Amino acid sequence: MKKRILFTIAFLLFVVPLIKGQTTYSDDFDEGILTAESTSAYSASLSSNNLLINANGTAGTFSPFIYTLHNNGSDTSVDISNQIKLFIKVKGTSNPDLRIDIQDQDGFVTNLSPLSVRIDNGFTIYELDYSANLQDGGFGGSNCTQATAPCPVDPSKVAFVQFFVNAAQGGYAGTIEIDWISFGEPLEALPPPSTFDIRYNQVAYLTGRNKTVSIAAQSSFSNQTYTILDSSDNVVLSGTTGVSSLWNDSGEHIANVDISEVDAEGTYRFQIDQEEITFNVSADGYAELREEAFKYYYYNRSSTALESTHAGIYARPAGTPDNVVRVHSSAATSARPEGTIISAPKGWYDAGDYNKYIVNSGISTYTLLAAFEHYKTEWESLQYNIPEQGGDLPDILDEVLWNLDWMLDMQDPNDGGVYHKLTAKNFSGRIMPAAYNLERFVVQKSTAAALNFAAVTAVASRIFSDYESVKPGFSAQLEQAAKDAYAWAKDNPAIYYSQGSGTPVSDITTGEYGDNNVTDEFQWAAVELFITTGENTYRDDIDVNSIGGGTPSWPYSDPLALISIAQHTTSLESSINVTAANNTLLGAADQLRDRVNSSPMKITMGSNDYAWGSNGAVGNQLIILIRAYELTQDESYLNAAYTSMDYIFGRNGTGYSYVTGFGDRQVFEPHHRISDADGISAPIPGMIVGGPQNENNPDTGDCSGSGVSFPSNLPASKYVDHWCSYSTNEITINWNAPLVYAMHALDFYQKQAATLSVDTFEEASEIFEIFPNPTSQVLNIKFPVSKGSSDIKMYSIQGKKILSKQLQDSKSSIDLSNLTSGLYLVKITTQGRSYTTKIIKQ
């Protein structure tokens, strides 16, 4: 039911003759007439000379609130053809997307390429230029039909403004507050464009770790004064930037500010020029994000309902049971002919769609299993809010088991081959799992699928062997499944999956995950099977010299073999050349560490790394650095990893925090069907989106009618937060996995560092003179004469002893020039008492 609301009070409304550069229509609601039309989902009122639109959460999708242009209460239209711009000063609760269409007197609406803004709880002036968007797509609700579309919208007789709040989702509950609206020119001067954009870790900087803020500008700059204030407005640090450097990947000029000495937990403000940001320092600033990143997998479980006990507002009914799945003609055998019905429930939805793919499950499931294998004590101590919490298995293994069960069902028991994917023939619409009703198939077996399967099940077998009492026989089942899949791959070494005309799967249009080079998968699978079984048949297939370095990805698994070799060096060194394998991994880590130290942005990413899913590459680069630290105990690798984590949380080429639900500049519109269709304005938290990419992926699909374009075509900035941008804003299981791994690994080292808490010691700087601090070369220590000889030890923040010596003189100097830059703990023991302090090596 629609209602029409008319509030009539004497007020001033401007409708002026059309003169370029002037306001052609404005409404500031100061003394108020309001004409508005909507469903019962919205109510309008005037308060404090502003228009309030209150939404009760019952609005359907694409349900508008319509504002009618008027002249002293009488409906009117205006000519905006010489300045086709709308300006609005608006704010709203819960950060909604506000789509704004204009409608002419004949009923045609600018909905073919709609414009929208993301509003927050502070008033902001927005400018919307409709000059290239004057077309009606014939989507209903106007006089334009599909047969006549596109229909022109006449800018000479604009009569209505339509507001859609979270248009594709509906269900918005909150308040939109509009201060004023105008056509032609704004009623207030627009704020001047910012000279600087502050890029920083929007989640938290960790105590005891290097901390960097990056200042970005469109032109070069130097010697800009900055100030850091604590929550009591005390200045805790100030200084000037150096000379900026051009970062070619974004076309910006960057200056980095080292704020590592701001190390007390708290909230701080960083100010430069007219810009200010707020940042946090915390010993465990990633705790909530770690849980949500892990729970991403629970939120994306197939074949089950999510209960509010565990999913909260994201609870949903079950969908895609996958207990009636047909064998596609491409996968048919005599034992399982075309149309045979099999059951393959569970698993995780792979990405923004509802299909499940073995190849991408390979690296994803492995990364989670490796996280557990490498940091078992960390994971055994954690409990997350999933249905299996508190059971006999660590929560991470319970979650992995949900996917392993599905993977096992994807193996043909008759020959050991593995189906490439479980899918419908086409992608579904923007619906919830419970509404999904497409017929599902398992399609062609492939060599890549068999080898990914073999590697993962081999890893899982050795891990679950420790839980035989919980899962009797499961480890043996996994080992046999791995052997059978590997044998099938050896017998079928070149069965490549490819879609398109003339292929056995020409009627399938969902994600391909095609891989025509499986030499790396053969090495990875052989390594994992040899580690698990110790059988020579797999050792003989390993060629360490052929295993490449670099960063792992779903089509490139060589580094996964290196990671496992490094983890099992002791047990393997008598059988294979582990030194060569470890040197290859370290070579890759060296390049990443050196890039962090030399990059204008202090990140691991190089110009060629901005491929599809670049944020997943960042996570995998972090893993390489972390494993290099484990191999060598060289803290320069670990320092590079902590510094590089900033990239994911905002210190990057766009200023976005790329994990949903976290940061000041958040991602709100991921390409994720559940988040799009669940009627909740905020997406499921903890999902990392694909990120900028420099490949030729124009997002022509759903974006073709959305009026969305990339703000830049430079690799580090080619990103847009919009549902339609599947090449930059989709989510996937293989991008979240390295985020989960890296965050828990770094938490492990952070906890180690906490064991050296200086709280249990007296502060050395109150007894001794220690200078300069920070230092780049020499550290001087001046002792009170009465203290006599002293013992000095220096530790890394991870607790590793770096230096130990006896000092006799009242003033001593220690050469630190060979130390890696970072934060260190100094412990001085004299006359039976210990004193500590922190020093920074620049």
C-alpha positions in Angstrom: 0.0 0.0 0.0 1.4 3.4 -1.0 0.8 6.5 1.0 1.2 10.1 0.0 2.3 12.5 2.6 1.9 16.3 2.4 3.3 18.5 5.1 2.4 22.2 4.5 4.1 25.0 6.4 5.2 28.4 5.0 8.7 27.9 3.7 11.1 29.1 1.1 11.6 26.9 -2.0 13.9 27.9 -4.8 12.9 27.2 -8.4 14.9 29.6 -10.6 15.2 30.2 -14.3 17.8 28.0 -15.9 21.2 29.7 -15.9 24.3 27.7 -16.2 26.2 27.7 -12.9 23.2 28.4 -10.8 21.0 26.4 -8.6 17.9 25.4 -10.7 16.0 23.8 -7.8 16.6 23.4 -4.1 14.8 22.3 -1.0 16.4 22.9 2.4 13.4 21.9 4.5 14.0 24.9 6.8 10.3 25.8 7.2 8.8 23.1 5.4 6.6 21.7 2.7 7.2 18.1 1.9 5.6 15.9 -0.7 6.6 12.3 -0.6 5.3 8.9 -1.6 6.3 5.4 -0.4 5.2 2.1 0.8 4.4 1.5 4.5 8.1 0.5 4.9 9.0 4.2 5.1 7.7 7.2 7.1 8.7 10.8 6.6 8.9 13.7 9.0 10.6 17.0 9.4 12.8 17.5 12.4 15.3 20.3 13.1 14.7 21.6 9.6 15.8 18.3 8.1 13.9 15.6 6.2 13.9 12.3 8.1 13.1 9.0 6.3 12.5 6.3 8.9 12.6 2.7 7.6 11.1 -0.1 9.6 12.9 -3.0 7.9 9.9 -4.3 5.8 10.9 -2.7 2.5 11.2 -5.2 -0.3 14.0 -5.2 -2.9 14.0 -2.1 -5.2 11.3 -0.4 -3.1 11.7 3.3 -3.4 10.8 6.4 -1.3 9.8 9.0 -3.9 10.4 12.7 -3.3 8.2 15.0 -5.5 9.6 18.3 -6.7 7.2 21.1 -5.9 6.7 24.9 -5.9 5.1 26.0 -2.6 3.4 22.6 -2.3 2.3 22.2 -5.9 3.9 19.5 -7.9 6.3 20.9 -10.5 9.1 19.9 -12.9 12.4 21.7 -13.6 14.7 21.9 -16.5 18.2 20.8 -15.5 19.5 20.1 -19.0 22.4 22.5 -18.9 23.7 21.3 -15.5 22.5 17.7 -15.0 23.8 17.4 -11.5 22.1 16.6 -8.2 23.7 17.6 -4.9 22.5 16.2 -1.5 23.7 16.7 2.1 22.7 13.5 3.8 23.6 11.0 6.6 22.2 7.6 7.7 22.5 4.9 10.3 24.1 1.5 9.6 26.1 2.7 6.6 23.5 2.0 3.9 23.9 2.2 0.2 21.6 5.1 -1.0 20.7 4.8 -4.7 19.2 8.0 -6.2 17.3 7.9 -9.5 15.7 11.0 -11.1 12.4 10.6 -12.9 10.9 12.9 -15.6 7.3 14.1 -15.9 6.6 11.3 -18.4 7.6 8.6 -15.9 11.0 7.6 -17.3 13.7 6.9 -14.6 17.5 6.8 -14.7 17.7 3.2 -13.8 19.7 1.7 -16.6 22.9 2.8 -15.0 21.9 4.0 -11.6 24.0 6.1 -9.3 24.4 5.6 -5.6 26.4 6.7 -2.6 27.5 5.0 0.6 26.4 7.2 3.5 27.5 7.1 7.1 26.4 8.7 10.3 28.0 12.1 9.6 26.6 14.6 7.2 28.4 14.6 3.8 27.7 16.5 0.6 27.5 14.3 -2.5 27.5 15.2 -6.1 25.8 13.0 -8.7 26.3 13.7 -12.4 23.5 12.2 -14.5 24.7 13.5 -17.8 25.8 10.0 -19.0 23.0 8.2 -17.2 19.8 9.5 -18.7 18.3 6.1 -19.7 15.5 3.9 -18.5 16.3 0.2 -18.7 12.6 -0.9 -18.8 12.9 -2.8 -15.5 9.4 -2.1 -14.4 7.9 0.6 -12.3 8.0 3.2 -15.2 6.5 3.8 -18.6 9.4 2.1 -20.3 9.1 -1.6 -21.2 11.6 -4.2 -22.1 10.4 -4.0 -25.7 11.0 -0.3 -25.9 14.1 0.0 -23.7 16.3 1.8 -23.3 14.1 4.9 -23.1 15.5 8.4 -22.8 14.9 10.4 -19.6 14.1 14.0 -20.4 16.3 16.4 -18.3 14.1 19.4 -19.2 11.2 18.2 -17.1 12.5 16.4 -14.0 9.7 15.9 -11.5 10.7 13.2 -9.0 13.7 11.8 -7.1 13.6 8.2 -6.1 15.6 6.9 -3.1 16.4 3.2 -2.8 18.1 2.1 0.5 20.1 -1.1 0.0 18.2 -1.5 -3.3 19.0 -5.1 -4.1 18.6 -6.3 -0.5 15.7 -4.4 0.9 14.9 -4.7 4.6 16.7 -1.6 5.7 15.9 -0.6 9.2 17.2 2.9 10.2 17.0 6.5 9.5 18.1 8.6 6.5 18.4 12.3 7.3 18.6 14.9 4.5 19.7 18.4 5.3 19.1 19.7 1.7 18.8 18.7 -1.9 19.5 20.8 -5.0 20.0 20.6 -8.8 22.6 22.6 -10.7 24.8 23.8 -7.8 25.2 22.9 -4.1 23.6 25.0 -1.4 26.9 24.9 0.5 30.5 25.2 -0.8 31.9 21.8 -1.4 34.9 21.0 0.8 38.2 21.5 -1.0 39.8 18.2 -2.2 42.2 16.8 0.2 45.9 17.2 -0.7 46.8 14.0 1.2 45.3 10.7 1.8 46.5 8.9 4.9 46.9 5.1 4.4 47.2 3.1 7.6 46.3 -0.1 9.3 42.6 0.5 10.2 42.3 -2.5 12.4 45.2 -2.2 14.8 48.9 -1.8 15.1 50.4 -4.4 17.4 52.5 -3.5 20.4 56.2 -4.3 20.0 56.0 -4.3 16.2 57.1 -1.9 13.5 54.3 0.6 12.7 54.1 2.6 9.5 51.7 5.2 8.2 51.8 6.1 4.5 51.0 9.5 3.2 49.7 9.5 -0.4 49.4 12.5 -2.7 48.9 13.1 -6.4 52.1 15.2 -6.7 55.5 15.1 -4.9 55.9 16.7 -1.5 58.4 16.9 1.3 58.8 18.0 4.9 55.1 17.9 5.9 54.6 18.2 9.6 52.7 15.5 11.3 51.5 15.1 14.9 50.2 12.2 16.9 48.0 12.7 19.9 46.7 10.3 22.5 43.1 10.1 23.7 43.8 12.9 26.2 45.0 15.2 23.4 48.6 14.9 24.6 51.2 15.1 21.8 53.1 11.8 21.9 55.0 12.1 18.6 55.6 14.8 16.0 57.9 15.3 13.1 58.2 15.9 9.4 58.0 13.5 6.5 60.9 12.9 4.2 60.7 13.5 0.5 57.9 11.5 -1.2 58.6 8.8 -3.7 56.6 7.9 -6.8 54.8 4.6 -6.5 54.2 3.6 -10.1 51.7 1.0 -9.2 49.1 3.6 -8.1 50.6 6.7 -9.7 50.8 8.3 -6.3 53.6 9.9 -4.4 54.2 8.2 -1.0 56.0 9.2 2.1 56.2 6.8 5.0 56.2 7.8 8.7 57.6 5.3 11.2 55.5 5.5 14.3 56.9 2.4 16.0 57.7 4.3 19.2 54.0 4.8 19.8 53.7 1.5 21.6 51.4 1.9 24.5 48.0 0.4 24.0 45.4 3.0 23.2 43.6 5.1 20.6 45.6 7.8 18.8 45.0 10.5 16.2 47.4 11.2 13.4 47.3 14.6 11.9 48.9 16.0 8.8 47.9 19.2 6.9 44.1 19.3 7.2 43.7 15.5 7.5 43.3 13.4 10.5 42.8 9.7 11.1 42.3 7.6 14.3 44.3 4.4 14.8 44.6 1.8 17.6 47.6 0.2 19.2 46.9 -3.1 20.9 48.7 -6.2 22.1 46.0 -8.4 20.4 44.3 -6.1 18.0 43.3 -8.8 15.6 41.4 -11.1 18.0 37.9 -10.4 16.6 39.1 -10.4 13.0 40.8 -13.7 13.5 37.6 -15.4 14.6 35.5 -13.8 11.8 38.0 -14.7 9.1 37.9 -18.3 10.3 34.1 -18.3 10.7 33.8 -17.3 7.1 34.0 -21.0 6.3 31.1 -21.7 8.7 29.0 -19.0 7.1 29.7 -20.5 3.7 28.8 -24.1 4.5 26.7 -25.9 2.0 23.8 -28.3 2.8 23.0 -27.0 6.3 21.0 -24.5 8.2 22.9 -21.8 10.1 21.4 -21.4 13.6 21.3 -18.0 15.3 23.3 -19.5 18.2 26.3 -19.5 16.0 25.5 -17.2 13.0 23.6 -14.5 14.9 21.8 -12.2 12.4 23.3 -14.2 9.6 21.3 -17.3 10.5 19.6 -18.9 7.4 17.7 -22.0 6.4 19.5 -24.9 4.7 20.0 -25.0 0.9 21.7 -27.1 -1.7 21.4 -30.4 0.1 23.3 -32.1 -2.8 21.9 -35.5 -2.0 20.6 -35.8 -5.6 23.5 -34.9 -7.9 23.6 -36.3 -11.4 26.6 -37.6 -13.2 27.1 -35.3 -16.3 27.8 -36.9 -19.6 31.4 -35.7 -19.4 31.9 -37.8 -16.3 30.0 -40.9 -17.3 31.5 -44.4 -17.0 30.2 -47.8 -17.4 29.9 -48.1 -13.6 28.3 -44.6 -13.3 26.6 -43.8 -16.6 25.2 -40.4 -17.5 22.3 -39.4 -15.2 23.4 -41.7 -12.3 22.4 -40.0 -9.0 25.1 -39.7 -6.3 25.2 -37.8 -3.0 27.9 -35.3 -2.2 26.6 -32.9 0.5 28.6 -30.5 2.7 31.6 -28.6 1.5 32.0 -24.8 1.3 30.5 -22.6 -1.4 33.6 -21.7 -3.4 33.1 -18.0 -3.9 30.3 -15.6 -4.6 28.3 -18.5 -6.2 26.9 -21.8 -4.9 29.1 -24.2 -6.7 31.9 -26.4 -5.3 35.2 -26.9 -7.0 37.9 -29.5 -6.1 40.9 -27.6 -7.6 40.2 -24.5 -5.5 39.4 -26.7 -2.5 42.9 -28.1 -2.9 44.9 -25.0 -1.9 42.2 -23.8 0.5 41.9 -26.9 2.5 45.7 -27.5 2.5 46.3 -24.0 3.9 44.0 -24.5 6.8 45.5 -28.0 7.5 49.0 -26.5 7.3 48.0 -23.8 9.7 47.1 -26.5 12.2 50.1 -28.7 11.5 52.5 -25.7 11.9 50.9 -24.2 15.0 49.1 -27.1 16.6 49.4 -25.7 20.2 47.9 -22.4 19.0 44.9 -24.1 17.4 44.3 -26.6 20.2 43.8 -23.7 22.6 41.3 -21.9 20.5 37.5 -22.3 20.6 35.3 -20.5 18.0 31.6 -20.2 17.9 30.7 -23.0 15.5 28.3 -26.0 16.2 31.2 -28.4 17.0 32.8 -26.1 19.5 34.0 -27.9 22.6 34.1 -31.3 20.9 37.0 -33.8 20.8 38.6 -32.2 17.8 40.1 -28.7 17.6 37.6 -26.3 16.0 39.8 -25.9 12.9 39.7 -29.6 12.2 35.9 -29.7 12.7 35.6 -27.0 10.0 38.0 -28.6 7.6 36.2 -31.9 8.1 33.0 -30.3 6.7 34.9 -29.9 3.4 36.9 -33.1 3.5 33.6 -35.1 3.8 32.4 -33.5 0.6 35.8 -34.0 -1.2 35.7 -37.7 -0.4 32.3 -38.0 -2.0 33.7 -36.4 -5.2 36.0 -39.4 -5.7 34.6 -42.2 -8.0 35.1 -45.3 -5.9 35.3 -47.4 -9.0 38.5 -46.0 -10.4 39.9 -43.4 -7.9 39.3 -40.5 -10.3 38.0 -37.2 -8.9 35.2 -35.1 -10.4 36.4 -31.6 -11.3 33.4 -29.8 -9.7 29.9 -30.0 -8.4 27.8 -27.4 -10.2 24.7 -26.4 -12.0 25.0 -25.7 -15.7 24.8 -22.0 -15.1 25.2 -19.5 -12.2 22.1 -18.9 -10.1 20.5 -15.5 -9.6 21.1 -13.3 -6.6 19.2 -15.6 -4.2 19.7 -17.3 -0.8 20.8 -21.0 -0.7 17.3 -22.1 0.4 15.8 -20.6 -2.8 18.3 -22.4 -5.1 16.6 -25.0 -7.2 18.9 -25.6 -10.2 19.8 -29.2 -11.1 23.3 -30.1 -9.9 25.9 -32.2 -11.6 29.4 -33.7 -11.1 31.4 -33.1 -14.2 34.4 -34.5 -15.9 37.3 -36.0 -13.9 40.5 -34.1 -14.4 44.2 -34.7 -13.6 44.4 -31.4 -11.7 41.4 -32.4 -9.5 42.9 -35.8 -8.7 46.3 -34.4 -7.7 44.8 -31.6 -5.6 42.6 -34.2 -3.9 45.6 -36.6 -3.4 47.8 -33.9 -1.8 45.1 -32.7 0.6 43.9 -36.1 1.7 47.5 -37.2 2.3 48.1 -34.1 4.6 44.7 -34.7 6.3 45.6 -38.4 6.9 48.8 -37.7 8.9 47.0 -35.0 10.9 43.9 -37.1 11.7 46.2 -40.0 12.7 46.5 -38.2 16.0 42.8 -38.4 16.5 42.1 -42.1 15.9 40.0 -42.4 19.0 37.8 -39.6 17.8 37.6 -40.7 14.1 38.4 -44.4 14.0 39.7 -45.5 10.6 39.5 -42.0 9.1 43.2 -41.5 8.7 43.5 -44.8 6.9 40.5 -43.9 4.7 42.1 -40.6 3.7 45.5 -42.3 3.0 43.9 -44.8 0.7 41.8 -42.1 -1.1 45.0 -40.1 -1.7 46.8 -43.2 -3.1 43.9 -44.0 -5.4 43.6 -40.5 -6.7 47.4 -40.3 -7.3 47.3 -43.6 -9.1 44.5 -42.4 -11.4 46.4 -39.2 -12.1 49.5 -41.3 -13.1 47.4 -43.3 -15.4 45.7 -40.2 -16.8 48.4 -37.5 -16.7 46.9 -35.1 -19.2 43.2 -34.9 -18.7 42.7 -31.2 -18.6 39.4 -29.5 -17.8 38.3 -26.8 -20.3 34.9 -25.4 -21.0 33.5 -23.9 -24.2 32.3 -24.9 -27.6 33.5 -28.3 -28.7 34.4 -29.5 -25.3 32.6 -32.3 -23.4 31.3 -29.7 -21.0 30.1 -27.1 -23.5 26.8 -26.7 -21.7 28.5 -25.8 -18.4 29.2 -22.1 -17.9 30.2 -21.8 -14.2 33.8 -21.4 -12.9 36.3 -23.3 -14.9 39.5 -23.6 -12.8 41.2 -25.0 -15.8 44.9 -26.0 -15.4 46.8 -27.3 -18.4 50.2 -27.6 -16.6 50.1 -30.1 -13.7 53.8 -30.8 -13.2 53.6 -28.8 -10.1 50.6 -30.7 -8.8 52.4 -34.0 -9.4 55.3 -32.8 -7.3 53.1 -31.5 -4.5 51.1 -34.7 -4.3 54.2 -36.9 -4.4 55.8 -34.8 -1.6 52.7 -35.0 0.6 52.2 -38.8 0.0 55.9 -39.4 0.8 55.8 -37.4 4.0 52.6 -39.3 5.1 53.5 -42.8 4.0 57.3 -42.9 3.7 56.9 -45.2 0.7 59.6 -45.1 -1.9 57.2 -45.1 -4.9 56.3 -41.5 -4.0 59.9 -40.5 -3.1 61.0 -41.6 -6.5 58.6 -39.2 -8.1 60.0 -36.2 -6.3 62.4 -34.0 -8.3 63.4 -31.3 -5.9 65.3 -29.4 -8.6 62.2 -29.0 -10.6 60.1 -27.5 -7.8 59.8 -23.8 -8.3 59.6 -20.9 -5.8 57.4 -17.9 -5.8 54.0 -17.5 -4.3 51.4 -20.3 -4.3 48.0 -20.0 -6.0 45.3 -22.4 -7.1 47.0 -23.2 -10.4 50.6 -23.1 -9.0 51.3 -25.5 -6.2 55.1 -25.9 -6.2 55.5 -23.6 -3.2 53.1 -25.7 -1.2 55.5 -28.7 -1.7 58.3 -26.5 -0.4 56.3 -25.4 2.6 55.7 -29.0 3.6 59.3 -30.0 3.0 60.4 -27.2 5.2 58.0 -28.3 8.0 59.3 -31.9 7.8 63.0 -31.2 7.1 64.3 -33.5 9.8 62.4 -36.5 8.7 63.1 -35.9 5.0 66.7 -34.9 4.9 68.0 -38.4 4.5 65.7 -39.1 1.6 65.5 -36.0 -0.5 67.6 -32.8 -1.0 65.8 -30.7 1.6 68.6 -28.1 1.5 67.9 -27.3 -2.2 64.1 -27.1 -1.4 64.6 -24.8 1.5 67.0 -22.6 -0.4 64.3 -22.2 -3.1 61.7 -21.2 -0.5 64.2 -18.8 1.1 65.0 -17.3 -2.3 61.3 -16.4 -2.7 61.2 -15.0 0.8 64.3 -12.9 0.2 62.7 -11.2 -2.7 59.5 -10.4 -0.7 61.5 -9.1 2.3 63.7 -7.0 0.1 60.6 -5.6 -1.7 59.1 -4.6 1.7 62.3 -2.7 2.5 62.6 -1.0 -0.9 59.1 -0.5 -2.0 57.8 3.1 -1.8 54.8 1.6 0.1 56.7 -1.0 2.2 54.7 -3.9 1.0 55.3 -7.3 -0.6 53.4 -6.6 -3.8 55.2 -5.9 -7.0 53.8 -4.5 -10.2 53.1 -8.0 -11.6 51.4 -9.3 -8.5 48.0 -7.5 -9.1 46.4 -10.4 -10.8 42.8 -11.6 -10.2 42.7 -12.2 -6.5 45.7 -10.1 -5.6 44.7 -9.9 -1.9 44.9 -13.7 -1.8 48.5 -13.3 -3.2 49.3 -11.0 -0.3 48.2 -13.6 2.2 50.3 -16.3 0.5 53.3 -14.0 0.4 52.9 -13.6 4.2 53.0 -17.4 4.6 56.3 -17.6 2.6 57.9 -14.9 4.9 56.6 -16.7 8.0 58.0 -20.1 6.9 61.3 -18.5 6.1 61.4 -17.2 9.6 60.7 -20.6 11.0 63.5 -22.1 8.9 66.1 -19.5 9.8 64.9 -17.6 12.9 65.9 -14.5 10.9 63.6 -11.9 12.3 63.8 -9.7 9.2 61.4 -12.1 7.6 59.0 -11.9 10.5 59.2 -8.1 10.6 58.4 -7.9 6.9 55.3 -10.1 7.5 54.0 -7.9 10.3 54.6 -4.8 8.3 53.0 -6.3 5.2 49.8 -7.2 7.1 49.0 -3.5 7.0 48.3 -3.8 3.3 45.2 -5.9 3.8 43.8 -3.5 6.4 44.2 -0.2 4.5 47.8 0.8 3.9 47.5 0.1 0.2 46.7 1.8 -3.2 43.0 2.4 -2.5 42.8 3.1 1.2 40.2 0.3 1.7 40.4 -2.3 4.5 39.8 -5.3 2.3 38.1 -7.5 5.0 34.4 -7.1 5.4 33.2 -5.7 8.7 36.6 -4.2 9.7 38.2 -0.8 9.2 37.1 2.8 8.7 36.9 2.5 4.9 35.1 -0.8 4.7 34.0 -3.0 1.9 30.2 -3.1 1.8 29.2 -4.7 -1.5 31.2 -7.9 -2.0 30.3 -10.2 -4.9 28.8 -12.7 -2.6 25.2 -14.0 -3.1 24.5 -14.7 0.5 25.5 -11.2 1.6 23.6 -9.7 -1.3 20.4 -11.6 -0.8 20.1 -12.0 2.9 18.3 -8.6 3.5 21.0 -7.5 6.0 22.8 -4.2 5.1 26.2 -5.3 6.3 27.9 -8.2 4.5 29.0 -11.3 6.4 32.1 -10.2 8.3 35.6 -11.6 7.9 35.6 -12.1 4.1 38.6 -10.8 2.2 37.8 -9.5 -1.3 39.9 -10.1 -4.4 41.4 -6.7 -4.6 42.9 -4.6 -7.4 43.9 -6.3 -10.6 45.7 -5.3 -13.7 44.4 -8.1 -15.9 42.0 -7.5 -18.8 38.8 -8.3 -16.8 36.3 -5.6 -17.7 33.6 -6.9 -15.5 31.2 -6.9 -18.4 28.7 -9.3 -16.9 26.4 -7.8 -14.2 28.4 -4.5 -14.4 27.3 -3.7 -18.0 24.1 -1.9 -16.7 25.3 -0.7 -13.4 27.1 2.5 -14.4 30.2 1.3 -12.4 33.7 1.9 -13.6 37.1 1.6 -12.0 38.4 4.9 -10.5 41.8 4.0 -12.0 43.4 1.5 -14.4 46.7 1.5 -12.5 47.3 -2.0 -11.0 47.3 -1.0 -7.3 44.1 1.1 -7.6 42.0 -0.8 -10.1 39.3 -1.7 -7.6 35.7 -0.9 -7.0 33.5 -1.8 -4.1 30.4 -3.0 -6.0 28.5 -6.3 -6.3 29.0 -6.3 -10.0 32.8 -6.2 -9.9 33.5 -9.9 -9.6 37.1 -9.4 -10.8 37.9 -7.2 -7.8 35.2 -7.6 -5.2 34.4 -11.3 -5.1 35.3 -13.5 -2.2 36.7 -17.1 -2.3 37.8 -19.9 0.0 41.3 -19.8 -1.3 41.8 -16.0 -0.5 40.5 -16.3 3.1 42.7 -19.3 3.9 46.0 -17.5 3.8 44.5 -14.7 5.8 43.5 -17.2 8.5 46.9 -18.8 8.4 48.9 -15.6 8.6 46.8 -14.0 11.3 47.0 -17.0 13.6 50.7 -17.5 13.0 51.5 -13.9 13.8 49.3 -14.2 16.9 51.4 -17.2 17.9 54.6 -15.1 17.7 52.9 -12.1 19.4 52.0 -14.4 22.4 55.6 -15.6 22.5 56.7 -12.0 22.7 54.3 -11.4 25.6 56.3 -13.8 27.7 59.0 -11.2 27.8 56.7 -8.6 29.3 58.7 -5.8 30.8 56.0 -5.3 33.5 57.8 -7.7 35.8 61.1 -5.7 35.7 62.1 -2.2 36.7 62.5 0.2 33.9 66.2 0.5 33.0 65.9 4.0 31.7 65.1 5.2 35.2 68.5 3.8 36.5 70.8 3.9 33.4 71.3 6.4 30.6 70.6 4.6 27.3 71.1 6.7 24.2 70.4 7.4 21.4 67.0 5.7 21.2 66.1 5.1 18.4 69.6 4.3 17.1 70.9 3.4 13.7 74.5 2.4 14.7 75.7 2.5 18.3 73.8 2.2 21.6 75.5 4.0 24.5 74.8 2.9 28.1 76.0 5.0 31.0 76.0 3.2 34.4 75.9 4.7 37.9 79.3 4.1 39.4 77.8 2.4 42.4 76.4 -0.4 40.3 79.7 -2.0 39.4 79.9 -4.6 36.6 76.7 -5.5 34.8 75.4 -8.2 32.6 73.5 -7.0 29.5 71.3 -9.2 27.2 69.3 -8.1 24.2 66.3 -10.0 22.9 64.2 -9.8 19.8 60.6 -9.2 20.4 60.0 -12.9 19.7 62.2 -13.7 22.7 65.3 -14.8 20.9 68.5 -13.8 22.6 70.5 -11.5 20.2 73.4 -10.4 22.4 75.0 -11.2 25.8 78.0 -9.6 27.3 79.6 -8.3 30.5 80.1 -4.6 30.9 82.6 -3.2 33.4 83.1 0.5 32.5 80.7 3.2 33.7 80.0 4.0 30.1 79.9 1.4 27.3 79.0 1.4 23.7 77.5 -1.5 21.7 77.6 -1.7 17.9 74.2 -2.5 16.6 74.8 -1.7 12.9 74.4 -5.3 11.9 71.0 -5.7 13.6 67.8 -5.7 11.5 65.6 -2.7 12.0 63.0 -3.2 14.6 62.1 -3.2 18.3 64.3 -5.0 20.8 64.3 -5.6 24.6 67.4 -4.8 26.6 67.8 -6.5 30.0 70.5 -5.3 32.4 71.3 -7.3 35.5 73.4 -5.9 38.2 73.7 -6.6 41.9 71.0 -9.2 41.7 68.4 -7.0 40.2 67.1 -6.8 36.6 66.1 -3.8 34.6 64.6 -3.7 31.1 63.8 -1.2 28.5 62.8 -1.2 24.8 65.1 0.2 22.1 64.4 0.8 18.4 67.0 -0.1 15.8 66.5 2.1 12.7 
